[in-house]
Structures are given as C-alpha cells and as structure tokens.
Amino acid sequence: MAASPLPRWAPTPSPTRPLRVPNASQIAISSCSSWTVCSSLSSDDGVLPVDAPANGADDGDRVGCHPLDCVGARKRGHHLQEASPMVFLTWEDLTVTASSGRGSRAVILDRLSGCARPGEVLALMGPSGCGKTTLLDALAGRLGTDKKRTGDILINGRREKLAFGTSAYVTQETLLMATLTVSEAVHCSAQLQLPDTVPAAEKRARADRAIRQMGLAAVAGSRIGGRVCKGISGGQRRRVSICVELLASPALVFLDEPTGGLDSAASLHVMGRIASLAREERMTVVAAVHQPSSEVFGLFHGLCLLAYGKMVYFGPAADALEFFDANGYPCPLRRNPSDHFLTMINKDFEELEEGTTLILPRAAEVIETLVDSLISQRSSGIKNEAFAIKEGAPLAKKRQSTFFTKCAVLTRRSCTNMHRDAGYYWLRFGIYIGICLSIGTIFFNVGNSFASIQARASMLMFTSTLLTMMSIGGFPSFVEDMKIFRKEQLNGHYDATAFVISNTLSSTPYLGIISIIPGAIAYYLTGLQRGFDHFVYFAAVLWACTMLVEGLMMIVAAIVPDFLLGIITGSGMQGLLMLNAGFFRLPSDLPKPIWKYPTYYISYHKYATQGLYKNEFLGLTFEDLGGRGLTLNGEYILKTYLQVEMGYSKWVDLAILLAMILIYRMLFLVTIKVGDAVKPMIKCISVKV
C-alpha cells in the first residue's frame, strides 16, 4: 500500500476552498528562523534587536504598532502610547514544592528548563493537574506563600520583577464585574491602565477597537452577567478578560486556559488574534492550553509538554510529532496531535473498561521514555541556547493613570455596580423599610409613662444593633469585589489604597439612604423626642453603625476565603460585641476580665446605644410608677436605670463612632496588604479539619 503524501495530522482538503500556499517571502523567513536557537534574537551587546523576525512574521508596516490598532496605524500618523520593549523569558532547573502536611513537601514541578521568545506563542500542555497553572504562576511571580521555588527565571538575561505594563496575566477563572456592560468594563479598564496624557477620546477609541478585535461588538451594550443576571455567554466573558488585559500593550502575556468555554470557531479566532498580536507587536505569549484543536495547535510556535510535574517535550510545536515518532509512539493518521500527546501521557485512566478495543502502552513507561530522550538530546548538544543570552537593559515601568484618576474611576464603577446590583443595597433597603414599619407599629406612640422607658431603650437598642447587623447580607457582594480587586491588583491596575478609598466613597450615599428613610419611619411612628436635630442625630448614628458593620465585614471578606464561613465569622463577632454593649447586661454587672475590659470599651454598640439614649432621654420627664404624682427626668434614668456614662455629651459618642469608621477602614487596608500571608494558613487549617 502506498504511503499517504499527507502528514498524520493533515485535515482533509476542502472541495470548495483550495489549500493556501505560502508565498516566497514567508517560505524564506520560515526556513531561516530556528525556534530552538533562542540566542539568535540576541545582538552582540546582549539586547534583543527590535527588527528580529519571528516565525512566519511579515514585518512590513506592522512592527511596533499597538496590538489593538489596525495594521499600519502608525504609518497613517496615529500616535499612541510608547511601544513595549521585547521580553525574552527563560527558566532553568525550575522546581516548585508545596506543603503536603506533617512536615513533608510535594513536588509540583521538577527541574524544568525552557524559554519563551518575543513574537511567538509558547503553549503549555499536559493532563489536568500536571502543573501548567503552577508554571505560569512561577514565571509570572505569583506563587503563593505556601509554595517554594528554586531555580532561575530570567527576563532578558536579568533577575528582575515584572513592572506594570510589561506583563499581563489572564487567569483561568473569569473575574469581571457582573453588572457592567462589556463596553463599560473595557472603557473603565482603559481609564485605569492608560496614562492621563492619553486623551479620553483616544482611550475610548482604543477600548472600542479592542472590543471589535475580539468579536464582541454585537454584545458591547450587554451586561457581563454572572451571579446577578445571566448576561453574555461564558466564552464571551473569556474574551472580555483577554481584551481587558491587552489594553496596556504588555510585552509579556500569560494566558491560563484562554480557550476555556469557547467553541472551536471562537477558540481559533481568539488564538489566531493572539498569535497575530504576538507577531506584530513582538509580544512574548505563554499560554496554558488544555486540549486545542488541530487548527489552534498549528498556531503555536513552541510547545512545553508536561506530565505530572515533569517535562516530556520542549521545542518547536511542529517537531513534537517527529519526537514522539522517533521514540516509538507515532500519531495515527488524521488524529489531532494534541489529542495524541495527552492520551499517551495520561495515567488517570489506565484501567480500561472491560471489552474496550483501545490498546495503549502504559503512560508511566511513555513518560519515562520521553523524559530520558529529552534529557539525552540536551546532553548531546541539542540544548536550548537561551541561557547564553547576555544581560540586557532592565524593563521600565510604564506610565499609567494618576492616583486621583484611579480613585475617581473606581468610585464611579463601584457606584454603578451598587446601583444595578439589587442584592447589594436595594433589597436591604426594602427589608429595612419593612422592619422599621414593624418597629414603628409595635412601639407605636410609646408616650411618657414609666413603661415607656423600657420601650424606648429596647427600640433604640434593636435599631442600632440588630437592624444594622443586616449589613451582613451584602457579604457575597463583598467577596466578589475582593476577587476582582485581587486580580486587578496583581495585574498592576491599581493598589489597595485606591480600592479602599473608592469603596468607602461609593458606599457612603447608599448607606445614608437606607439609614434616613427607614429610620424616619421607625422614629416618628414610635413617637420619639420631637425636634429635627434629634432625628438627624438618630439617622447619623444609624449610618455610622452600618458603615462600621460594612467595614467589619470587608475585613472578614479580605481574610476568610469562603462567603459562608465569612457570614458565620462576621455574625459571631457582632454577636459578641452586641452582648457587651450594656443593654442585655448592665455595665456594672459585666465580669471585669475580658467582658468589661476591654470588650465593653471596644464595642461600637456601646457608643451607639449610649449616644441614642442621651439623644432621647435628656429633656424628657416620665411619670412615677407608684402613681404618686412624682416625675423622673431623663438624666436620672440614664444614670440610675441605664448606667450611661454622663461625663461627655452625645456628640462625643458620635465622634467616637466616626473615628472607629476610619479605624475599621484602616484595618481593612492593613488586612488586604497582609492577607496574602494569612490566607494560605487558613486554607491549610480548613483542609486539615
């Protein structure tokens, strides 16, 4: 039987569309460019040349243009942000271990070496759990504190950290603000990442081009969706994530499962666009891909094939078939190469079902053979020359928007999110009105009898503690905000200070609304002390309490990784503080250790209830219970019955609450900054439990 002229992976030619034949210039470029000789991109002085061609690249007018602009934009005089320097990424003997309990450490990555070149796409492939994401995190400098890394990672021959604008990381989990439209999300990101020297019209134009390039123009006005609403599809969200991270024109891009949730046509479009951006802008792209189609696989320049922490192949993607064939594992005719690679090195399904006709060699033997073959090739001289590159100039941090611009953009974006998310404040606002109507009808017009003393105290205590405690209901939204913040902070879009300030400014008016309107219902139905100044103080205390509860829950959200555990933790903390506020147990009756000192004095409920007591009882008189015609003034009741501290006025109590708001927000900021060190310990404890 005559051998087929087609390679094993070649698709059947279309009867209606002829196969495209490369022109002479493309053949010349392809033949003179070797992927394995990585040092060919380094000049004599050790700096990567700007005009170095990549595999299959047609330089022309495309070199240096912004990746989201049309080809030849600079030739037409379109001035944009400064071009990114090229990044040559290398790693040698990279080993990553993680704690596995009882003092032992598990090896996740075992002595990996490789490189990624400018203008090309390096694909990381392997079975699930082989270490693709860990390798991406290690190269991007994002390993958690529970993992330890050894080995060298060099950027242009130097050991340095990646500055803003030089790299971008698209995580496997799509983290976007669900209430924003696609256009709003990309525009806000452009305002955060691009410097103030770029005109607002140009930022918007660049964002619109990015949306069109990723095929999102049809859904630009649709909400992203998620927990709040359905929104766009998962694949479209994935493309929005990629679009957002490419706005700053990074020189180094890490993609974790960029084709996740995409169909084959969308995967080919997205990866084709990424490959063309890498070629045109000389970006270095490292992508962890699970199982690409044959068309997508053909877009990769390099391939790093992992199997359970070990590297079984590294080199040109086009040579992987020959490597497997030379080691006795040829790819069957017309099978997708990536399918063949993953099938041969996957040990998870070696126990075949009874009656199957699939006969494969043991994956452990295949992995051992391929690893030995790769090591022998390198030891015999076929070795990556990337580590011979001379030290180049350090990467400079790109300019971005100012701190005040970031705060303004984040505040506006947060206000939009709070306004559109019904569960964030509006549902709570409706429940507040219902509860305050209940309070007002239960305590309706309490009067000035002796029995009204206890009624007034109970009503004020319930309103300032149990009512404001309902701010816990917004905790799921807090967790989503924290996830988005973590992603954008790691990518350098803004820092924790801007996030805390914008979150505080955006929540202030909404908390004011749900404090004033429901508070007025409860206040006037109950018949509390007349006078507009008394009501203003009452509403101010309610607002301060809700701000404090939100600050406390944001601190919990920054530490506790799970929203259910966070709600339980926050409720327990507030319950303890409420118990020591001086209502359920008078201050003189509290046990001195712990409960009186210091819990009673650090509980914000204490200052809220005592301030409201002073606001309500001072200036009132009540009939004596004995009916002897005697009256009791409010000051006597505060001192004797309620044991309120009368050495300072109610405004001091309010000032203490305002100071505690600032303290809680500062603690929130500190918690965010040290949260990365605390979270791994919490995860370890939860796993052991």
C-alpha positions in Angstrom: 0.0 0.0 0.0 1.4 3.4 -1.0 2.2 5.8 1.8 -0.1 8.8 2.1 1.5 12.0 0.9 -0.3 13.9 3.8 1.1 14.1 7.3 -0.7 12.2 10.0 -2.4 15.3 11.3 -3.3 16.9 8.0 -7.0 17.7 7.6 -9.0 16.6 4.5 -8.7 19.3 1.8 -11.9 21.3 1.3 -13.6 20.7 -2.0 -14.6 24.3 -2.3 -11.6 26.1 -0.8 -8.1 25.3 -2.0 -5.3 24.9 0.5 -3.4 28.2 1.0 0.2 28.1 -0.3 2.7 30.4 1.5 4.4 32.9 -0.7 8.1 33.0 -1.3 8.9 35.6 1.4 7.1 33.5 4.0 9.0 30.4 3.0 12.3 32.3 3.2 11.5 33.6 6.6 10.3 30.2 7.8 13.4 28.4 6.6 15.9 30.8 8.1 14.3 31.0 11.5 15.0 28.3 14.0 12.8 28.1 17.1 15.3 26.1 19.1 18.2 28.5 18.7 16.9 31.1 21.1 20.0 33.2 21.2 19.5 34.2 17.6 17.4 37.0 18.8 20.2 38.5 20.9 22.5 41.1 19.5 26.2 41.4 20.2 25.5 43.8 23.1 23.1 41.4 24.7 19.9 43.5 24.0 17.2 42.0 21.9 17.1 43.6 18.4 13.9 45.4 17.5 13.9 44.2 14.0 14.4 40.5 14.8 11.9 38.4 12.8 9.7 35.8 14.4 8.5 32.5 12.8 6.2 33.3 9.9 6.2 37.0 10.6 5.9 39.5 7.9 7.5 42.7 9.2 6.3 45.3 6.8 4.4 48.1 8.5 3.2 46.1 11.4 6.3 46.3 13.6 5.7 48.5 16.7 2.1 49.2 16.2 -0.3 48.9 19.1 -1.7 45.4 19.2 -5.3 46.6 19.2 -4.9 49.0 16.3 -5.3 48.2 12.7 -2.3 47.2 10.7 -0.2 50.2 9.6 -1.8 52.6 12.0 1.5 54.3 12.7 2.2 54.7 9.1 -1.0 56.8 8.9 0.3 59.0 11.7 -1.8 57.5 14.5 0.2 58.3 17.7 -0.2 56.0 20.6 1.4 55.0 23.9 5.1 54.2 23.8 5.9 50.7 22.4 6.8 47.9 24.8 10.4 46.5 24.9 10.7 42.9 23.8 10.9 40.3 26.6 13.0 37.2 26.4 11.8 34.9 29.2 14.0 31.9 30.3 13.9 29.5 33.2 16.3 26.8 34.2 16.1 24.0 36.8 12.8 25.4 38.0 11.4 23.4 40.9 8.2 24.1 42.9 7.2 22.3 46.0 4.2 22.7 48.3 3.4 21.6 51.8 1.6 18.3 51.9 1.1 18.1 55.7 3.2 16.6 58.5 6.3 18.5 57.5 6.7 16.9 54.1 6.6 18.7 50.8 5.2 17.5 47.5 7.0 18.3 44.2 4.7 20.1 41.8 7.3 21.0 39.1 10.6 19.0 38.8 13.6 20.8 37.3 12.0 22.4 34.3 14.0 24.4 31.8 12.8 26.4 28.8 12.3 29.8 27.2 9.7 32.0 25.5 10.7 34.2 22.6 9.3 37.6 21.5 6.8 37.4 18.7 5.8 33.8 19.4 3.3 31.8 21.3 4.6 29.1 23.7 1.9 26.5 24.6 2.0 24.7 27.9 0.1 21.4 27.6 -0.5 18.4 29.7 -3.1 16.4 31.6 -5.2 18.0 34.3 -3.0 18.5 37.4 0.3 18.3 35.6 1.4 21.8 36.8 0.5 24.1 33.9 -1.0 26.8 36.1 1.8 26.5 38.7 4.4 27.0 36.0 2.5 30.1 34.8 2.3 31.4 38.4 6.0 30.8 38.9 7.0 32.5 35.7 4.7 35.5 36.5 5.9 35.7 40.1 2.5 34.8 41.5 3.3 31.7 43.6 1.5 31.7 46.9 3.4 31.7 50.2 2.6 28.1 50.7 4.8 27.1 47.7 8.6 27.3 47.4 10.5 27.8 44.2 14.1 27.0 43.3 15.9 27.6 40.0 16.5 30.7 37.8 13.9 32.8 36.0 15.5 35.4 33.8 14.0 38.3 31.9 16.3 39.4 29.1 19.1 37.7 31.0 18.3 39.5 34.2 16.7 38.6 37.5 14.0 41.2 38.0 10.4 41.6 38.9 7.8 42.4 36.2 6.7 46.0 36.4 3.3 47.4 35.4 2.7 47.4 31.7 5.4 44.8 30.9 3.3 41.8 31.6 -0.4 40.7 31.8 -2.0 37.6 33.3 -5.4 36.3 32.2 -6.5 33.9 34.9 -8.4 30.7 34.4 -11.3 32.0 36.4 -13.2 34.8 34.7 -13.4 37.7 37.2 -15.4 40.6 35.9 -18.0 43.0 37.4 -21.2 41.3 36.5 -23.4 44.5 36.5 -21.3 46.3 33.9 -21.8 46.1 30.2 -18.9 44.9 28.0 -18.3 48.4 26.8 -18.3 49.8 30.3 -15.9 47.2 31.6 -13.3 47.7 28.8 -13.6 51.5 29.0 -13.1 51.6 32.8 -10.1 49.3 32.4 -8.7 51.6 29.7 -9.1 54.6 32.0 -7.3 52.8 34.8 -4.4 51.4 32.8 -3.6 54.2 30.3 -1.9 57.4 31.5 -3.6 60.7 31.8 -1.5 62.0 28.9 -3.6 59.9 26.5 -6.8 61.9 25.7 -10.1 60.5 26.9 -11.3 60.1 23.3 -8.3 58.1 22.4 -8.8 55.8 25.4 -12.4 55.2 24.3 -11.3 54.6 20.7 -8.7 52.1 21.8 -11.3 50.3 24.0 -13.7 50.2 21.1 -11.1 48.7 18.8 -10.3 46.1 21.4 -13.9 45.1 21.6 -14.2 44.8 17.8 -10.9 42.8 17.5 -12.2 40.2 20.0 -15.5 39.9 18.2 -17.6 41.5 20.9 -19.1 44.4 19.1 -22.5 42.7 18.9 -22.7 42.4 22.7 -20.9 45.6 23.6 -24.1 47.0 25.2 -25.0 43.8 27.1 -24.2 43.2 30.7 -21.4 40.8 31.5 -23.6 38.9 34.0 -22.9 36.2 36.5 -24.4 36.0 40.0 -26.7 39.0 39.4 -28.0 38.3 35.9 -27.5 35.9 33.0 -25.7 38.3 30.7 -23.3 37.2 27.9 -22.1 33.7 27.5 -19.1 32.2 29.3 -17.0 32.3 26.1 -17.7 35.9 25.6 -16.8 36.7 29.2 -13.5 34.9 28.5 -12.8 37.1 25.5 -13.6 40.2 27.6 -11.0 39.1 30.1 -8.4 38.8 27.4 -9.4 42.1 25.9 -9.0 44.0 29.2 -5.5 42.7 29.8 -4.2 43.6 26.4 -5.2 47.3 26.6 -1.8 48.4 28.1 0.1 46.7 25.2 2.2 44.3 27.5 5.4 42.8 26.3 4.8 39.5 28.1 1.4 37.8 28.3 0.4 34.8 30.4 -2.8 33.1 29.5 -4.3 30.4 31.7 -6.8 28.4 29.6 -7.6 31.2 27.1 -9.9 28.8 25.1 -11.9 27.6 28.1 -15.6 27.9 27.5 -15.1 28.7 23.8 -16.3 26.7 20.9 -13.8 25.6 18.2 -14.5 28.5 15.9 -14.2 31.1 18.7 -11.1 29.4 20.0 -9.5 29.6 16.6 -10.5 33.2 16.3 -9.1 34.2 19.7 -5.9 32.3 19.5 -5.4 33.5 15.9 -5.8 37.0 17.1 -3.4 36.5 20.0 -0.8 34.9 17.6 -1.1 37.8 15.2 -0.7 40.3 18.1 2.4 38.4 19.3 3.9 38.5 15.8 3.0 42.2 15.0 3.9 43.7 18.4 6.7 41.3 19.3 4.9 40.2 22.4 6.0 37.1 24.3 3.0 34.9 24.9 2.9 31.9 27.3 -0.4 30.1 27.2 -1.6 27.1 29.2 -3.9 25.2 26.9 -5.8 22.1 27.9 -6.7 20.4 24.6 -6.6 22.6 21.4 -8.0 21.6 18.1 -5.6 20.8 15.3 -6.1 24.3 13.8 -5.3 26.0 17.1 -2.4 23.7 17.6 -1.0 24.9 14.3 -0.8 28.4 15.6 1.7 27.6 18.4 5.4 28.2 17.7 6.7 26.4 20.8 5.4 23.5 22.9 6.1 22.6 26.5 4.5 19.3 27.3 4.2 18.5 31.0 3.3 15.2 32.7 2.8 15.2 36.5 5.4 17.9 37.1 8.0 16.6 34.6 8.7 18.0 31.2 8.4 15.3 28.5 8.9 17.6 25.5 10.1 21.2 24.9 10.8 22.6 21.5 9.1 23.7 18.3 5.4 22.6 18.2 5.9 21.3 14.6 8.6 18.9 15.7 6.6 17.3 18.5 5.2 14.6 16.2 8.6 13.7 15.0 9.8 13.5 18.6 7.0 11.1 19.6 7.5 9.1 16.4 11.3 8.7 17.0 10.6 7.3 20.4 8.1 4.7 19.2 4.8 6.5 19.8 3.7 7.6 16.3 0.5 9.6 15.9 -2.3 7.7 14.0 -3.4 9.0 10.6 -5.5 12.2 10.7 -5.6 12.4 14.5 -5.3 15.7 16.3 -1.7 15.9 17.6 -2.7 17.4 20.9 -5.2 14.5 21.5 -2.4 12.0 20.8 0.1 13.7 23.1 -2.4 13.9 26.0 -3.6 10.3 25.5 -0.1 8.9 25.7 1.0 10.6 28.9 -2.3 10.5 30.9 -2.1 8.0 33.8 -5.6 8.8 35.2 -7.5 6.4 33.0 -5.1 3.4 32.6 -7.6 0.9 33.9 -9.6 0.4 30.7 -13.2 -0.7 30.7 -13.9 -4.3 30.0 -14.4 -5.1 26.3 -12.6 -1.9 25.0 -10.6 -2.2 21.8 -8.2 0.6 22.8 -4.8 -0.7 23.5 -2.2 1.8 24.6 1.2 1.5 26.3 1.4 2.3 30.0 1.6 6.1 30.5 4.3 5.8 33.1 6.5 4.0 30.6 5.8 6.6 27.9 6.6 9.5 30.3 9.9 7.8 31.4 10.9 7.2 27.8 10.2 10.7 26.7 11.9 12.3 29.6 15.0 10.3 29.1 15.0 11.1 25.4 14.6 14.8 26.1 17.5 14.7 28.6 19.7 12.8 26.2 19.1 15.3 23.4 20.1 18.2 25.6 23.1 16.4 27.0 24.3 15.5 23.5 24.4 19.1 22.4 20.9 19.7 21.3 20.4 22.2 24.1 18.5 25.4 24.4 20.9 28.3 24.0 18.6 30.8 25.7 20.7 30.8 28.8 23.7 32.1 26.9 21.9 35.4 26.3 23.8 38.4 27.7 22.2 40.7 30.3 20.0 43.3 28.7 18.6 46.6 30.0 16.1 46.4 32.8 12.4 46.8 31.9 11.0 50.2 32.8 7.6 50.6 34.4 5.0 52.1 32.0 3.1 55.2 32.8 -0.5 54.8 34.0 -3.2 57.0 35.3 -2.7 59.1 38.4 -3.9 58.0 41.9 -6.8 60.5 41.8 -7.9 59.4 38.4 -8.0 55.8 39.6 -10.0 56.7 42.7 -12.5 58.6 40.6 -12.9 55.8 38.0 -13.1 53.1 40.7 -15.7 55.1 42.7 -17.8 55.7 39.6 -17.6 52.0 38.7 -18.4 50.9 42.2 -21.5 53.2 42.3 -22.7 51.7 39.1 -22.3 48.2 40.5 -24.1 49.1 43.7 -26.9 50.8 41.8 -27.5 47.9 39.5 -27.0 45.0 41.9 -30.4 44.6 43.6 -28.9 42.4 46.3 -26.2 44.9 47.3 -28.3 47.7 48.8 -31.8 47.8 47.3 -33.0 44.5 48.7 -31.6 45.5 52.1 -33.3 48.9 51.7 -36.7 47.2 51.2 -36.2 44.9 54.1 -35.1 47.9 56.3 -38.4 49.6 55.4 -40.4 46.5 56.3 -38.6 46.1 59.6 -38.9 49.8 60.5 -42.6 49.7 59.8 -42.8 46.7 62.2 -40.8 48.6 64.8 -43.0 51.7 64.4 -46.2 49.7 64.8 -45.1 47.6 67.7 -43.7 50.6 69.6 -46.4 53.0 68.2 -46.6 56.2 70.2 -45.0 54.9 73.4 -45.9 58.1 75.3 -44.2 59.2 78.6 -45.3 56.7 81.1 -42.9 54.8 83.3 -43.3 51.7 81.0 -42.2 53.8 78.0 -38.7 53.9 79.5 -38.0 50.3 78.8 -39.8 50.5 75.4 -37.7 53.4 74.2 -34.5 51.7 75.4 -35.4 48.4 73.6 -36.4 50.2 70.4 -33.1 52.1 70.3 -31.1 49.1 71.1 -32.8 47.0 68.4 -32.5 49.7 65.8 -28.8 50.4 66.4 -27.6 46.8 66.7 -29.9 44.1 65.2 -31.1 46.3 62.3 -27.6 47.4 61.3 -26.4 43.8 61.7 -28.3 43.1 58.5 -25.4 44.6 56.6 -24.0 41.0 56.7 -26.4 40.4 53.8 -24.1 42.2 51.4 -21.2 39.9 52.2 -21.5 37.8 49.0 -21.1 41.0 47.0 -18.1 42.0 49.2 -16.4 38.7 48.3 -17.0 39.2 44.6 -15.5 42.7 44.9 -12.5 41.3 46.7 -11.9 38.7 44.0 -12.0 41.3 41.3 -9.7 43.6 43.3 -7.2 40.8 43.8 -7.0 40.1 40.1 -6.7 43.8 39.1 -4.2 44.5 41.9 -1.9 41.6 40.8 -2.0 42.9 37.2 -1.0 46.4 38.5 -4.1 48.3 37.6 -4.4 50.0 41.0 -3.3 49.4 44.6 -5.2 48.7 47.8 -5.4 52.3 49.0 -7.3 53.4 45.9 -9.6 50.4 46.3 -10.4 51.2 49.9 -11.0 54.9 49.3 -13.3 54.3 46.3 -15.2 51.6 48.2 -15.8 53.9 51.1 -16.8 56.9 49.0 -19.2 54.8 46.8 -21.0 53.1 49.8 -21.5 56.3 51.8 -24.5 57.7 49.9 -26.3 54.3 49.7 -25.9 53.7 53.4 -27.2 57.2 54.0 -30.3 56.4 52.0 -31.1 53.2 53.9 -30.4 54.9 57.2 -32.5 58.1 56.7 -35.7 56.8 55.1 -36.3 53.6 57.1 -35.0 55.4 60.2 -37.6 58.2 59.8 -40.4 55.6 59.6 -39.4 54.0 62.8 -38.5 57.2 64.6 -41.8 59.1 64.0 -44.1 56.1 64.3 -42.6 55.3 67.7 -43.1 58.9 68.8 -39.6 59.6 69.9 -38.5 63.0 71.1 -39.6 65.7 68.7 -37.1 68.1 67.1 -35.4 67.8 63.7 -31.9 67.9 65.4 -32.8 64.8 67.4 -33.8 62.9 64.3 -30.6 64.0 62.4 -28.5 62.6 65.3 -30.6 59.3 65.2 -30.0 58.9 61.5 -26.3 59.8 61.8 -25.8 57.0 64.4 -27.6 54.5 62.2 -25.4 55.5 59.2 -22.3 55.2 61.4 -23.3 51.8 62.6 -24.0 50.5 59.1 -20.6 51.9 57.9 -18.9 50.1 60.8 -20.6 46.8 60.1 -19.7 47.0 56.4 -16.1 47.8 57.4 -16.0 44.8 59.7 -17.5 42.5 57.0 -15.0 43.8 54.5 -12.2 42.9 56.9 -13.6 39.4 57.2 -14.0 39.2 53.4 -10.3 40.0 53.0 -9.3 37.1 55.3 -11.9 34.4 55.0 -11.9 32.8 51.5 -15.5 31.4 51.6 -18.6 33.6 51.8 -20.5 31.0 54.0 -17.6 30.9 56.5 -17.4 34.7 56.3 -21.0 35.2 57.2 -20.7 32.9 60.2 -17.5 34.6 61.3 -18.9 38.1 61.0 -22.2 37.2 62.8 -20.2 35.7 65.7 -18.0 38.8 66.0 -21.0 41.1 66.0 -22.9 38.9 68.5 -20.0 39.1 71.0 -19.8 42.9 70.6 -23.5 43.3 70.9 -23.7 41.2 74.1 -21.3 43.6 75.8 -23.0 46.8 74.8 -24.5 47.4 78.2 -28.1 46.5 77.4 -28.5 42.8 77.9 -26.2 43.1 80.9 -25.7 46.4 82.7 -22.1 47.7 82.6 -21.7 47.3 86.4 -22.8 43.6 86.1 -20.3 42.7 83.4 -17.4 40.4 84.5 -14.3 42.6 84.7 -11.8 40.4 82.8 -12.4 40.3 79.1 -16.0 41.3 79.0 -15.7 44.7 80.8 -12.1 45.3 79.9 -11.5 45.6 77.0 -14.6 44.2 75.1 -17.1 46.7 76.5 -15.0 49.7 75.5 -14.1 48.5 72.0 -17.7 47.6 71.1 -19.1 50.2 68.9 -22.6 49.2 70.1 -21.8 50.8 73.4 -21.2 54.2 71.9 -24.2 53.9 69.6 -26.7 52.9 72.3 -25.4 55.4 74.8 -25.5 58.2 72.3 -29.0 57.4 71.3 -30.0 57.1 75.0 -28.7 60.6 75.6 -30.3 61.9 72.4 -33.7 60.5 73.5 -33.9 60.8 77.3 -32.3 64.1 78.1 -35.0 66.7 78.3 -37.9 64.3 78.9 -39.8 63.5 82.1 -41.7 60.4 82.9 -44.5 59.6 85.4 -43.5 57.6 88.5 -44.6 54.0 88.6 -46.3 54.4 92.0 -48.8 57.0 90.7 -47.9 59.5 93.5 -47.7 62.3 91.0 -43.9 62.3 91.1 -41.9 62.5 87.9 -38.5 61.2 86.8 -36.3 63.2 84.5 -34.2 61.7 81.7 -30.9 62.4 83.3 -31.8 60.4 86.4 -32.9 57.5 84.3 -29.7 57.5 82.3 -27.6 57.4 85.4 -29.7 55.0 87.6 -31.5 52.6 85.3 -29.4 52.5 82.2 -26.0 53.3 83.7 -25.0 55.6 80.9 -21.7 57.5 81.2 -22.7 61.1 81.6 -19.2 62.6 81.7 -19.4 63.6 78.0 -22.1 64.6 75.5 -23.8 62.5 72.8 -21.7 64.3 70.2 -18.6 62.7 71.7 -20.2 59.3 71.2 -20.9 60.1 67.6 -17.3 61.4 67.2 -16.0 58.1 68.6 -18.2 56.2 66.1 -16.8 58.3 63.2 -13.3 57.7 64.4 -14.0 53.9 64.6 -15.2 54.1 60.9 -11.8 55.4 60.0 -10.0 52.8 62.2 -12.1 49.9 60.6 -11.2 51.1 57.1 -7.6 51.4 58.0 -7.7 47.9 59.4 -9.3 46.8 56.2 -6.4 48.3 54.3 -3.9 46.6 56.5 -5.7 43.3 56.3 -5.6 43.5 52.5 -1.9 44.1 52.5 -1.1 41.2 54.8 -4.0 39.0 53.6 -1.8 37.0 51.2 0.3 35.8 54.1 -2.8 34.8 56.2 -5.0 33.1 53.5 -2.6 30.1 52.9 -2.6 29.4 56.7 -6.4 29.5 56.8 -6.6 27.1 53.8 -4.2 24.7 55.4 -6.3 24.7 58.6 -9.6 24.2 56.7 -8.0 21.3 54.8 -6.8 19.6 57.9 -10.3 20.0 59.5 
